[in-house]
Amino acid sequence: MRKRFWVWDVETLNIFTATFVDRDSDDKRVFVLTDTKNEIPQLLEFLSTEVEGLIGYNSLYFDAQIIEYIYRNPLCTAKDIQVYAYKITHEENRKADVPEWKLRHRHLDLFKALSLSTSAKRVGLKWCEYMIDFENIEDIPSEGEGNNWLEMVLSYNLNDVLATKALYQKYYYEIDLRRALTEREGINLYNCTEPDLAKRLFSKYLCQMMGISKWDLQNMQTQREEVAIKDIIFPYINFKTEKFQLVKQEFEKLFLKEEDDFEFVVNKDINITYGLGGIHAAPNNVVIQSDEKHVIKSLDVVSYYPNLAIKNQICAEHLPKEVFLKLYEGFFNERKSIPKKDPRNYILKILLNSAYGLSNDKYSFLRDRKVTLSICINGQLLLTMLMEELLLEIPDSKLCMMNTDGFEVFIPREYEDRYFEICKKWEQLTQLQLEFVDYQKMIISDVKC
């Protein structure tokens, strides 16, 4: 019998159900375990003879672990499975009993592959159903409800499988990208979140360039009790006005330990907040509109954090600077040569952007908090330098909004040439590149900074 890929889901109530729908057709397989019916033997036979791979949602941590439990305990009851499922979902800091590489079947977990398991994006399947406009969003039925309890559970189980299949079909291009990468790199990247994907690829390339094993690299980090901020501020950062000179002085006073945070606010047309999340500024309930005399100018720094590291030779202390920066700059230059629609461009973007986060990851071989703080703090100060110069040199100019890698200003049209002159001077000083756009209107309601 030809093995196929199946989309699947299990329900672990006072009855156990497992539903599978073929990835490429409407073929369906359903198995149940109740007090009066036991289809576990048929389930295990199906998994052995008809399954090439399984596609689920949060399946590596839950559904796959349930199946592995059944393999280990083929005489288990539905109650046994329910108790085990409760342990999986309720024991704090519990790890999967069977890691991915030991599972008996190939798994694609959309929860991981679509990076929906990361803290910034973490959502359940129901939210995904809502986001893709799935036609039928159901809540799990109350246990034992009505005379047709089994039918209700099976209907709910099937609906979750169909939703998972719809999610897979909608984002197939991301899955196909991971397939191509897995084949090209010789590393299983199917179930990698974006940070994990960056870790694995960085690990491979750094090990090759440094001539060391993956194990040796994984154990490399730079630990620091504290970082003196005055020692990491770039020497060419200077301000002309007292307000922003004080900002720099506030940074220079800081000695940041591992868990320390900071935030302070200054006002320049609007409140500007400085902190470890970057720089942010936005008014509330404001409409700003370009007209015959004034224009909203918006600018962003191209690949700001990666280029800050490259141009200023910022590298974790435990890594050879010439090796890491050569590799990192190579990612940037390669990405410039690849069209944005090409999947390789997307992967290189992940590699470039993830390095900053990995420098602050306790479990990363790129870990060095001095790198994190150098990029974050200098990034804020450099943007502030440009903003200060524009507001000083262009009469009747006003800051509209500011974020981590750019800002918007409202200026008289007659000073547009001066605007670009100032920006060009900043680019020459920092060796960074700006991108520009004009806005006709900004409608700012309630921006969370």
BELJO-V468554 format. One record per residue. N is the residue number from 1. RES is the residue in three letters. PHI is phi in whole degrees, 0 to 359 (999 if undefined). OMEGA is omega in whole degrees, -180 to 180 (999 if undefined). Layout:
BEGIN
n:N res:RES phi:PHI omega:OMEGA
n:N res:RES phi:PHI omega:OMEGA
END
This chain:
BEGIN
n:1 res:MET phi:999 omega:-179
n:2 res:ARG phi:289 omega:177
n:3 res:LYS phi:279 omega:-176
n:4 res:ARG phi:225 omega:175
n:5 res:PHE phi:264 omega:-176
n:6 res:TRP phi:234 omega:171
n:7 res:VAL phi:271 omega:-170
n:8 res:TRP phi:210 omega:177
n:9 res:ASP phi:194 omega:176
n:10 res:VAL phi:237 omega:173
n:11 res:GLU phi:240 omega:-174
n:12 res:THR phi:239 omega:179
n:13 res:LEU phi:257 omega:174
n:14 res:ASN phi:284 omega:166
n:15 res:ILE phi:232 omega:180
n:16 res:PHE phi:247 omega:176
n:17 res:THR phi:227 omega:176
n:18 res:ALA phi:225 omega:-177
n:19 res:THR phi:240 omega:-179
n:20 res:PHE phi:231 omega:174
n:21 res:VAL phi:236 omega:-179
n:22 res:ASP phi:301 omega:-179
n:23 res:ARG phi:300 omega:-171
n:24 res:ASP phi:248 omega:179
n:25 res:SER phi:209 omega:179
n:26 res:ASP phi:263 omega:179
n:27 res:ASP phi:302 omega:-174
n:28 res:LYS phi:224 omega:172
n:29 res:ARG phi:229 omega:-178
n:30 res:VAL phi:227 omega:-180
n:31 res:PHE phi:225 omega:-178
n:32 res:VAL phi:227 omega:174
n:33 res:LEU phi:222 omega:179
n:34 res:THR phi:229 omega:177
n:35 res:ASP phi:293 omega:-175
n:36 res:THR phi:244 omega:-176
n:37 res:LYS phi:219 omega:-178
n:38 res:ASN phi:229 omega:179
n:39 res:GLU phi:249 omega:177
n:40 res:ILE phi:299 omega:177
n:41 res:PRO phi:303 omega:178
n:42 res:GLN phi:294 omega:177
n:43 res:LEU phi:298 omega:-178
n:44 res:LEU phi:294 omega:176
n:45 res:GLU phi:294 omega:178
n:46 res:PHE phi:300 omega:-180
n:47 res:LEU phi:299 omega:-178
n:48 res:SER phi:283 omega:-170
n:49 res:THR phi:254 omega:-172
n:50 res:GLU phi:240 omega:-173
n:51 res:VAL phi:254 omega:171
n:52 res:GLU phi:270 omega:179
n:53 res:GLY phi:196 omega:-177
n:54 res:LEU phi:236 omega:-179
n:55 res:ILE phi:241 omega:-178
n:56 res:GLY phi:218 omega:178
n:57 res:TYR phi:234 omega:-171
n:58 res:ASN phi:57 omega:-173
n:59 res:SER phi:277 omega:179
n:60 res:LEU phi:297 omega:-176
n:61 res:TYR phi:275 omega:-174
n:62 res:PHE phi:244 omega:-172
n:63 res:ASP phi:303 omega:-179
n:64 res:ALA phi:296 omega:178
n:65 res:GLN phi:292 omega:176
n:66 res:ILE phi:296 omega:180
n:67 res:ILE phi:297 omega:179
n:68 res:GLU phi:296 omega:176
n:69 res:TYR phi:298 omega:179
n:70 res:ILE phi:295 omega:176
n:71 res:TYR phi:301 omega:-178
n:72 res:ARG phi:285 omega:-175
n:73 res:ASN phi:226 omega:-174
n:74 res:PRO phi:296 omega:179
n:75 res:LEU phi:263 omega:-177
n:76 res:CYS phi:294 omega:175
n:77 res:THR phi:262 omega:176
n:78 res:ALA phi:299 omega:179
n:79 res:LYS phi:294 omega:177
n:80 res:ASP phi:301 omega:-180
n:81 res:ILE phi:294 omega:180
n:82 res:GLN phi:297 omega:179
n:83 res:VAL phi:295 omega:179
n:84 res:TYR phi:296 omega:179
n:85 res:ALA phi:299 omega:179
n:86 res:TYR phi:296 omega:178
n:87 res:LYS phi:298 omega:-179
n:88 res:ILE phi:301 omega:-171
n:89 res:THR phi:270 omega:-173
n:90 res:HIS phi:241 omega:179
n:91 res:GLU phi:281 omega:-175
n:92 res:GLU phi:294 omega:177
n:93 res:ASN phi:61 omega:179
n:94 res:ARG phi:287 omega:175
n:95 res:LYS phi:260 omega:179
n:96 res:ALA phi:299 omega:178
n:97 res:ASP phi:297 omega:-179
n:98 res:VAL phi:240 omega:179
n:99 res:PRO phi:293 omega:-174
n:100 res:GLU phi:306 omega:-174
n:101 res:TRP phi:290 omega:179
n:102 res:LYS phi:260 omega:-179
n:103 res:LEU phi:295 omega:-176
n:104 res:ARG phi:284 omega:-178
n:105 res:HIS phi:231 omega:174
n:106 res:ARG phi:284 omega:-177
n:107 res:HIS phi:235 omega:167
n:108 res:LEU phi:243 omega:-179
n:109 res:ASP phi:254 omega:-177
n:110 res:LEU phi:295 omega:176
n:111 res:PHE phi:302 omega:178
n:112 res:LYS phi:273 omega:-172
n:113 res:ALA phi:298 omega:179
n:114 res:LEU phi:262 omega:178
n:115 res:SER phi:58 omega:-180
n:116 res:LEU phi:273 omega:178
n:117 res:SER phi:264 omega:-180
n:118 res:THR phi:288 omega:-176
n:119 res:SER phi:301 omega:-177
n:120 res:ALA phi:284 omega:-174
n:121 res:LYS phi:241 omega:-167
n:122 res:ARG phi:306 omega:180
n:123 res:VAL phi:217 omega:176
n:124 res:GLY phi:271 omega:-178
n:125 res:LEU phi:298 omega:-178
n:126 res:LYS phi:299 omega:178
n:127 res:TRP phi:294 omega:177
n:128 res:CYS phi:298 omega:179
n:129 res:GLU phi:301 omega:179
n:130 res:TYR phi:295 omega:-176
n:131 res:MET phi:291 omega:180
n:132 res:ILE phi:262 omega:180
n:133 res:ASP phi:57 omega:177
n:134 res:PHE phi:296 omega:-168
n:135 res:GLU phi:290 omega:-175
n:136 res:ASN phi:222 omega:179
n:137 res:ILE phi:255 omega:-175
n:138 res:GLU phi:243 omega:169
n:139 res:ASP phi:269 omega:180
n:140 res:ILE phi:299 omega:-178
n:141 res:PRO phi:293 omega:178
n:142 res:SER phi:293 omega:-173
n:143 res:GLU phi:299 omega:177
n:144 res:GLY phi:80 omega:-173
n:145 res:GLU phi:289 omega:174
n:146 res:GLY phi:76 omega:-179
n:147 res:ASN phi:278 omega:-178
n:148 res:ASN phi:251 omega:-175
n:149 res:TRP phi:304 omega:-179
n:150 res:LEU phi:299 omega:-180
n:151 res:GLU phi:297 omega:179
n:152 res:MET phi:293 omega:179
n:153 res:VAL phi:294 omega:180
n:154 res:LEU phi:296 omega:178
n:155 res:SER phi:295 omega:178
n:156 res:TYR phi:295 omega:179
n:157 res:ASN phi:301 omega:179
n:158 res:LEU phi:296 omega:-180
n:159 res:ASN phi:298 omega:177
n:160 res:ASP phi:295 omega:178
n:161 res:VAL phi:295 omega:180
n:162 res:LEU phi:295 omega:177
n:163 res:ALA phi:294 omega:178
n:164 res:THR phi:297 omega:179
n:165 res:LYS phi:295 omega:179
n:166 res:ALA phi:297 omega:178
n:167 res:LEU phi:295 omega:178
n:168 res:TYR phi:300 omega:-178
n:169 res:GLN phi:293 omega:-178
n:170 res:LYS phi:293 omega:-176
n:171 res:TYR phi:248 omega:-178
n:172 res:TYR phi:301 omega:-178
n:173 res:TYR phi:300 omega:178
n:174 res:GLU phi:289 omega:177
n:175 res:ILE phi:293 omega:180
n:176 res:ASP phi:296 omega:176
n:177 res:LEU phi:298 omega:178
n:178 res:ARG phi:293 omega:176
n:179 res:ARG phi:298 omega:-179
n:180 res:ALA phi:298 omega:179
n:181 res:LEU phi:294 omega:179
n:182 res:THR phi:300 omega:180
n:183 res:GLU phi:292 omega:-177
n:184 res:ARG phi:288 omega:-173
n:185 res:GLU phi:268 omega:-178
n:186 res:GLY phi:71 omega:178
n:187 res:ILE phi:232 omega:178
n:188 res:ASN phi:287 omega:-177
n:189 res:LEU phi:245 omega:-176
n:190 res:TYR phi:300 omega:-173
n:191 res:ASN phi:256 omega:179
n:192 res:CYS phi:265 omega:164
n:193 res:THR phi:292 omega:-179
n:194 res:GLU phi:301 omega:177
n:195 res:PRO phi:298 omega:180
n:196 res:ASP phi:294 omega:178
n:197 res:LEU phi:299 omega:179
n:198 res:ALA phi:297 omega:179
n:199 res:LYS phi:302 omega:-175
n:200 res:ARG phi:293 omega:-179
n:201 res:LEU phi:288 omega:176
n:202 res:PHE phi:303 omega:-179
n:203 res:SER phi:301 omega:-179
n:204 res:LYS phi:300 omega:-175
n:205 res:TYR phi:292 omega:-180
n:206 res:LEU phi:294 omega:178
n:207 res:CYS phi:299 omega:179
n:208 res:GLN phi:297 omega:-176
n:209 res:MET phi:286 omega:-179
n:210 res:MET phi:268 omega:180
n:211 res:GLY phi:68 omega:180
n:212 res:ILE phi:234 omega:180
n:213 res:SER phi:278 omega:177
n:214 res:LYS phi:300 omega:-180
n:215 res:TRP phi:298 omega:180
n:216 res:ASP phi:298 omega:-179
n:217 res:LEU phi:293 omega:-177
n:218 res:GLN phi:300 omega:-178
n:219 res:ASN phi:266 omega:180
n:220 res:MET phi:262 omega:174
n:221 res:GLN phi:204 omega:169
n:222 res:THR phi:244 omega:179
n:223 res:GLN phi:262 omega:-179
n:224 res:ARG phi:229 omega:176
n:225 res:GLU phi:292 omega:176
n:226 res:GLU phi:201 omega:178
n:227 res:VAL phi:237 omega:175
n:228 res:ALA phi:277 omega:-173
n:229 res:ILE phi:294 omega:180
n:230 res:LYS phi:299 omega:-178
n:231 res:ASP phi:277 omega:-175
n:232 res:ILE phi:248 omega:-180
n:233 res:ILE phi:286 omega:-177
n:234 res:PHE phi:300 omega:-176
n:235 res:PRO phi:294 omega:-178
n:236 res:TYR phi:270 omega:177
n:237 res:ILE phi:272 omega:179
n:238 res:ASN phi:215 omega:-179
n:239 res:PHE phi:235 omega:-177
n:240 res:LYS phi:261 omega:-176
n:241 res:THR phi:255 omega:-177
n:242 res:GLU phi:299 omega:-178
n:243 res:LYS phi:304 omega:-176
n:244 res:PHE phi:272 omega:169
n:245 res:GLN phi:297 omega:178
n:246 res:LEU phi:293 omega:176
n:247 res:VAL phi:300 omega:179
n:248 res:LYS phi:299 omega:180
n:249 res:GLN phi:296 omega:178
n:250 res:GLU phi:297 omega:176
n:251 res:PHE phi:297 omega:-175
n:252 res:GLU phi:294 omega:178
n:253 res:LYS phi:283 omega:-169
n:254 res:LEU phi:281 omega:168
n:255 res:PHE phi:235 omega:-170
n:256 res:LEU phi:264 omega:174
n:257 res:LYS phi:274 omega:-172
n:258 res:GLU phi:309 omega:-173
n:259 res:GLU phi:263 omega:-178
n:260 res:ASP phi:291 omega:174
n:261 res:ASP phi:227 omega:175
n:262 res:PHE phi:204 omega:175
n:263 res:GLU phi:198 omega:170
n:264 res:PHE phi:213 omega:-169
n:265 res:VAL phi:234 omega:170
n:266 res:VAL phi:233 omega:-179
n:267 res:ASN phi:245 omega:173
n:268 res:LYS phi:215 omega:-170
n:269 res:ASP phi:73 omega:175
n:270 res:ILE phi:224 omega:178
n:271 res:ASN phi:289 omega:177
n:272 res:ILE phi:248 omega:-177
n:273 res:THR phi:256 omega:177
n:274 res:TYR phi:254 omega:180
n:275 res:GLY phi:184 omega:-178
n:276 res:LEU phi:283 omega:175
n:277 res:GLY phi:269 omega:-176
n:278 res:GLY phi:100 omega:-178
n:279 res:ILE phi:261 omega:-178
n:280 res:HIS phi:216 omega:175
n:281 res:ALA phi:202 omega:178
n:282 res:ALA phi:197 omega:174
n:283 res:PRO phi:278 omega:175
n:284 res:ASN phi:246 omega:174
n:285 res:ASN phi:53 omega:-178
n:286 res:VAL phi:226 omega:171
n:287 res:VAL phi:242 omega:179
n:288 res:ILE phi:241 omega:-173
n:289 res:GLN phi:225 omega:174
n:290 res:SER phi:291 omega:178
n:291 res:ASP phi:215 omega:-177
n:292 res:GLU phi:295 omega:-174
n:293 res:LYS phi:257 omega:-176
n:294 res:HIS phi:232 omega:-180
n:295 res:VAL phi:218 omega:174
n:296 res:ILE phi:272 omega:179
n:297 res:LYS phi:256 omega:179
n:298 res:SER phi:241 omega:177
n:299 res:LEU phi:223 omega:175
n:300 res:ASP phi:223 omega:176
n:301 res:VAL phi:273 omega:-179
n:302 res:VAL phi:293 omega:179
n:303 res:SER phi:40 omega:-167
n:304 res:TYR phi:303 omega:-176
n:305 res:TYR phi:296 omega:176
n:306 res:PRO phi:302 omega:-178
n:307 res:ASN phi:287 omega:173
n:308 res:LEU phi:301 omega:179
n:309 res:ALA phi:293 omega:-176
n:310 res:ILE phi:294 omega:-174
n:311 res:LYS phi:289 omega:-178
n:312 res:ASN phi:251 omega:174
n:313 res:GLN phi:56 omega:180
n:314 res:ILE phi:268 omega:-175
n:315 res:CYS phi:208 omega:175
n:316 res:ALA phi:304 omega:-172
n:317 res:GLU phi:297 omega:-176
n:318 res:HIS phi:278 omega:180
n:319 res:LEU phi:255 omega:175
n:320 res:PRO phi:296 omega:-175
n:321 res:LYS phi:303 omega:-176
n:322 res:GLU phi:294 omega:180
n:323 res:VAL phi:283 omega:-176
n:324 res:PHE phi:298 omega:-176
n:325 res:LEU phi:291 omega:175
n:326 res:LYS phi:297 omega:179
n:327 res:LEU phi:296 omega:-176
n:328 res:TYR phi:294 omega:178
n:329 res:GLU phi:294 omega:176
n:330 res:GLY phi:298 omega:176
n:331 res:PHE phi:301 omega:-178
n:332 res:PHE phi:295 omega:-179
n:333 res:ASN phi:294 omega:178
n:334 res:GLU phi:294 omega:-179
n:335 res:ARG phi:296 omega:180
n:336 res:LYS phi:299 omega:-176
n:337 res:SER phi:271 omega:-175
n:338 res:ILE phi:247 omega:179
n:339 res:PRO phi:302 omega:-177
n:340 res:LYS phi:298 omega:-180
n:341 res:LYS phi:283 omega:180
n:342 res:ASP phi:286 omega:-179
n:343 res:PRO phi:305 omega:-180
n:344 res:ARG phi:296 omega:177
n:345 res:ASN phi:298 omega:-180
n:346 res:TYR phi:296 omega:-180
n:347 res:ILE phi:295 omega:179
n:348 res:LEU phi:295 omega:176
n:349 res:LYS phi:298 omega:178
n:350 res:ILE phi:299 omega:-179
n:351 res:LEU phi:299 omega:-179
n:352 res:LEU phi:294 omega:-174
n:353 res:ASN phi:283 omega:-177
n:354 res:SER phi:286 omega:-176
n:355 res:ALA phi:301 omega:179
n:356 res:TYR phi:298 omega:179
n:357 res:GLY phi:297 omega:-179
n:358 res:LEU phi:292 omega:177
n:359 res:SER phi:292 omega:179
n:360 res:ASN phi:247 omega:-179
n:361 res:ASP phi:267 omega:-176
n:362 res:LYS phi:299 omega:-175
n:363 res:TYR phi:251 omega:-175
n:364 res:SER phi:254 omega:175
n:365 res:PHE phi:284 omega:173
n:366 res:LEU phi:264 omega:-174
n:367 res:ARG phi:297 omega:170
n:368 res:ASP phi:194 omega:-173
n:369 res:ARG phi:296 omega:177
n:370 res:LYS phi:297 omega:177
n:371 res:VAL phi:296 omega:180
n:372 res:THR phi:305 omega:-176
n:373 res:LEU phi:290 omega:179
n:374 res:SER phi:300 omega:-178
n:375 res:ILE phi:288 omega:-176
n:376 res:CYS phi:296 omega:-174
n:377 res:ILE phi:286 omega:178
n:378 res:ASN phi:296 omega:177
n:379 res:GLY phi:300 omega:179
n:380 res:GLN phi:293 omega:-177
n:381 res:LEU phi:291 omega:179
n:382 res:LEU phi:294 omega:176
n:383 res:LEU phi:298 omega:179
n:384 res:THR phi:297 omega:176
n:385 res:MET phi:303 omega:-179
n:386 res:LEU phi:293 omega:180
n:387 res:MET phi:298 omega:179
n:388 res:GLU phi:300 omega:-178
n:389 res:GLU phi:297 omega:179
n:390 res:LEU phi:296 omega:-178
n:391 res:LEU phi:289 omega:177
n:392 res:LEU phi:285 omega:-171
n:393 res:GLU phi:272 omega:-177
n:394 res:ILE phi:248 omega:-180
n:395 res:PRO phi:300 omega:176
n:396 res:ASP phi:60 omega:177
n:397 res:SER phi:265 omega:-175
n:398 res:LYS phi:211 omega:175
n:399 res:LEU phi:282 omega:-180
n:400 res:CYS phi:262 omega:-175
n:401 res:MET phi:200 omega:-178
n:402 res:MET phi:213 omega:175
n:403 res:ASN phi:218 omega:-169
n:404 res:THR phi:303 omega:-174
n:405 res:ASP phi:235 omega:178
n:406 res:GLY phi:180 omega:178
n:407 res:PHE phi:200 omega:177
n:408 res:GLU phi:240 omega:176
n:409 res:VAL phi:230 omega:179
n:410 res:PHE phi:253 omega:-173
n:411 res:ILE phi:228 omega:172
n:412 res:PRO phi:294 omega:-178
n:413 res:ARG phi:300 omega:-177
n:414 res:GLU phi:294 omega:-180
n:415 res:TYR phi:253 omega:-179
n:416 res:GLU phi:298 omega:179
n:417 res:ASP phi:298 omega:179
n:418 res:ARG phi:296 omega:177
n:419 res:TYR phi:304 omega:-178
n:420 res:PHE phi:289 omega:176
n:421 res:GLU phi:296 omega:-179
n:422 res:ILE phi:294 omega:179
n:423 res:CYS phi:296 omega:179
n:424 res:LYS phi:296 omega:179
n:425 res:LYS phi:298 omega:179
n:426 res:TRP phi:294 omega:178
n:427 res:GLU phi:300 omega:-180
n:428 res:GLN phi:294 omega:180
n:429 res:LEU phi:293 omega:-172
n:430 res:THR phi:268 omega:-174
n:431 res:GLN phi:64 omega:178
n:432 res:LEU phi:253 omega:-177
n:433 res:GLN phi:243 omega:179
n:434 res:LEU phi:255 omega:171
n:435 res:GLU phi:245 omega:-172
n:436 res:PHE phi:234 omega:172
n:437 res:VAL phi:205 omega:175
n:438 res:ASP phi:255 omega:176
n:439 res:TYR phi:252 omega:174
n:440 res:GLN phi:279 omega:-178
n:441 res:LYS phi:207 omega:171
n:442 res:MET phi:240 omega:177
n:443 res:ILE phi:250 omega:-173
n:444 res:ILE phi:250 omega:-176
n:445 res:SER phi:262 omega:-175
n:446 res:ASP phi:210 omega:-176
n:447 res:VAL phi:272 omega:178
n:448 res:LYS phi:271 omega:-179
n:449 res:CYS phi:261 omega:999
END
